[in-house]
Amino acid sequence: MNRTLALVLAGAVLVLGVAGTGAWMTDRYKAAQQRASDAEAITASFRAQLDSTEAGVIKVTEYVDRVQTVYVKGDTIIKEIPRYVPAQADAACTVPVGFVRMHDAAAAGTVLGPGAGDSDAAGSGIALSAVAGTVAGNYTSCRANAEQLSALQQLLRDQGATIIGEAPAP
């Protein structure tokens, strides 16, 4: 009887061991399937980011081309200054120190002091053609910044972002 009981117990332990191993293997299989599913999701995410990045490269290239065009036009205008502001105009026009101070403060974004300066003061020594070159350069930089902003806003729109102050697309 002891031998039969021992065989029954050994068989039960064997059955429980096989069942436990089966459950353990099933859990391992499910975990492996979950890892494979996670890996596929991550791969899809990376592919979407890569596609988006490639589209972004195209957008950046378009932006760089537009900004380069702005600078080429600005350089062309600056080269034409002697034609439109000849030496005679430089000699005939005295640029006042107050104008130079005001222009520089506006460019730097600072506030001028309360005094306007002496209206009878000597000229600044800056030629009118130099003022024209500075103004043309400033406007060129401003237009390049505007192109950059427009390109970035369009990139955001393409990604579904809402630009504050714009009406939503229909």
C-alpha positions as CSV (number, residue, x, y, z in Angstrom):
1,M,0.0,0.0,0.0
2,N,2.8,2.4,0.8
3,R,4.3,1.7,-2.6
4,T,1.0,2.5,-4.3
5,L,0.6,5.6,-2.2
6,A,4.2,6.6,-3.1
7,L,3.5,6.1,-6.8
8,V,0.3,8.1,-6.6
9,L,2.0,10.9,-4.8
10,A,4.9,10.8,-7.3
11,G,2.5,10.9,-10.2
12,A,0.6,13.8,-8.6
13,V,3.9,15.7,-8.1
14,L,4.8,14.9,-11.7
15,V,1.4,16.2,-13.0
16,L,1.6,19.3,-10.9
17,G,5.2,19.9,-12.1
18,V,4.2,19.5,-15.7
19,A,1.2,21.8,-15.2
20,G,3.3,24.4,-13.3
21,T,6.0,24.2,-16.1
22,G,3.2,24.6,-18.7
23,A,1.8,27.7,-16.9
24,W,5.3,29.1,-16.5
25,M,6.0,28.5,-20.2
26,T,2.7,30.1,-21.2
27,D,3.5,33.2,-19.1
28,R,6.9,33.4,-20.8
29,Y,5.3,33.0,-24.2
30,K,2.8,35.8,-23.5
31,A,5.6,38.0,-22.2
32,A,7.7,37.3,-25.4
33,Q,4.6,38.2,-27.5
34,Q,4.1,41.4,-25.5
35,R,7.8,42.4,-26.0
36,A,7.5,41.6,-29.8
37,S,4.4,43.8,-29.9
38,D,6.1,46.6,-28.0
39,A,9.1,46.3,-30.4
40,E,6.8,46.6,-33.4
41,A,5.1,49.7,-31.9
42,I,8.5,51.3,-31.2
43,T,9.7,50.5,-34.7
44,A,6.5,52.1,-36.2
45,S,7.0,55.1,-34.0
46,F,10.6,55.5,-35.2
47,R,9.6,55.1,-38.8
48,A,6.9,57.8,-38.4
49,Q,9.5,60.1,-36.7
50,L,12.0,59.3,-39.6
51,D,9.3,60.1,-42.2
52,S,8.5,63.4,-40.3
53,T,12.2,64.2,-40.1
54,E,12.7,63.7,-43.8
55,A,9.7,66.0,-44.4
56,G,11.3,68.4,-42.0
57,V,14.6,68.3,-43.9
58,I,12.7,69.3,-47.1
59,K,11.0,72.1,-45.2
60,V,14.3,73.4,-43.8
61,T,15.8,73.2,-47.3
62,E,13.0,75.3,-48.7
63,Y,13.3,77.8,-45.8
64,V,17.1,78.1,-46.3
65,D,16.5,78.7,-50.0
66,R,14.0,81.5,-49.3
67,V,16.2,83.1,-46.7
68,Q,19.2,82.9,-49.1
69,T,17.1,84.7,-51.7
70,V,16.3,87.4,-49.2
71,Y,20.0,88.0,-48.5
72,V,20.9,88.0,-52.2
73,K,18.2,90.7,-52.8
74,G,19.4,92.7,-49.8
75,D,23.1,92.5,-51.0
76,T,21.9,93.6,-54.5
77,I,20.2,96.6,-53.0
78,I,23.2,97.5,-50.9
79,K,25.5,97.3,-53.9
80,E,23.2,99.8,-55.7
81,I,23.5,102.5,-52.9
82,P,26.2,104.5,-54.7
83,R,23.9,104.7,-57.7
84,Y,20.9,106.0,-55.7
85,V,22.9,107.9,-52.9
86,P,25.9,109.4,-54.8
87,A,28.8,111.2,-53.3
88,Q,27.1,114.5,-54.0
89,A,24.2,113.5,-51.7
90,D,26.7,112.4,-49.0
91,A,28.4,115.9,-49.2
92,A,25.1,117.8,-49.3
93,C,23.5,116.0,-46.3
94,T,24.8,116.1,-42.8
95,V,23.4,113.3,-40.7
96,P,22.8,114.7,-37.2
97,V,24.0,113.0,-34.1
98,G,20.4,112.9,-32.8
99,F,19.4,110.8,-35.8
100,V,22.2,108.4,-35.2
101,R,21.4,108.1,-31.5
102,M,17.7,107.5,-32.3
103,H,18.4,104.9,-35.0
104,D,20.9,103.0,-32.8
105,A,18.5,103.0,-29.8
106,A,15.7,101.7,-32.0
107,A,17.9,99.0,-33.4
108,A,19.0,98.0,-29.9
109,G,15.5,98.2,-28.5
110,T,16.5,100.7,-25.8
111,V,14.9,103.9,-24.7
112,L,16.6,107.2,-25.4
113,G,17.3,109.7,-22.5
114,P,15.0,112.6,-22.0
115,G,17.2,115.2,-23.8
116,A,17.1,115.3,-27.6
117,G,20.7,116.7,-27.8
118,D,22.0,119.9,-29.1
119,S,20.3,120.9,-32.3
120,D,23.3,123.0,-33.3
121,A,25.8,120.2,-32.7
122,A,28.2,119.3,-35.4
123,G,27.2,116.4,-37.8
124,S,27.9,112.9,-36.8
125,G,30.4,112.3,-39.5
126,I,28.4,109.4,-40.9
127,A,27.7,109.6,-44.6
128,L,24.1,109.4,-45.9
129,S,25.1,106.4,-48.0
130,A,26.3,104.6,-44.8
131,V,22.8,105.3,-43.2
132,A,21.2,103.8,-46.4
133,G,23.5,100.7,-46.1
134,T,22.6,100.2,-42.4
135,V,18.9,100.6,-43.1
136,A,19.0,98.2,-46.0
137,G,20.9,95.7,-44.0
138,N,18.4,96.0,-41.1
139,Y,15.4,95.5,-43.4
140,T,17.1,92.5,-45.0
141,S,17.7,90.9,-41.6
142,C,14.1,91.7,-40.7
143,R,12.8,90.0,-43.9
144,A,15.0,87.0,-43.3
145,N,13.6,86.7,-39.7
146,A,10.0,87.0,-41.2
147,E,10.8,84.1,-43.6
148,Q,12.1,82.0,-40.8
149,L,9.0,82.6,-38.7
150,S,6.7,81.9,-41.6
151,A,8.5,78.6,-42.3
152,L,8.3,77.5,-38.7
153,Q,4.6,78.4,-38.5
154,Q,3.9,76.4,-41.6
155,L,5.9,73.4,-40.2
156,L,3.7,73.6,-37.1
157,R,0.5,73.9,-39.1
158,D,1.6,70.8,-41.1
159,Q,2.0,68.9,-37.8
160,G,-1.5,69.9,-36.7
161,A,-0.6,72.6,-34.3
162,T,-2.8,75.7,-33.7
163,I,-1.0,79.0,-34.2
164,I,-2.3,81.5,-31.6
165,G,-4.0,84.4,-33.3
166,E,-4.9,82.5,-36.5
167,A,-8.4,81.4,-37.4
168,P,-8.6,77.5,-37.5
169,A,-8.6,76.0,-40.9
170,P,-12.0,75.0,-42.2
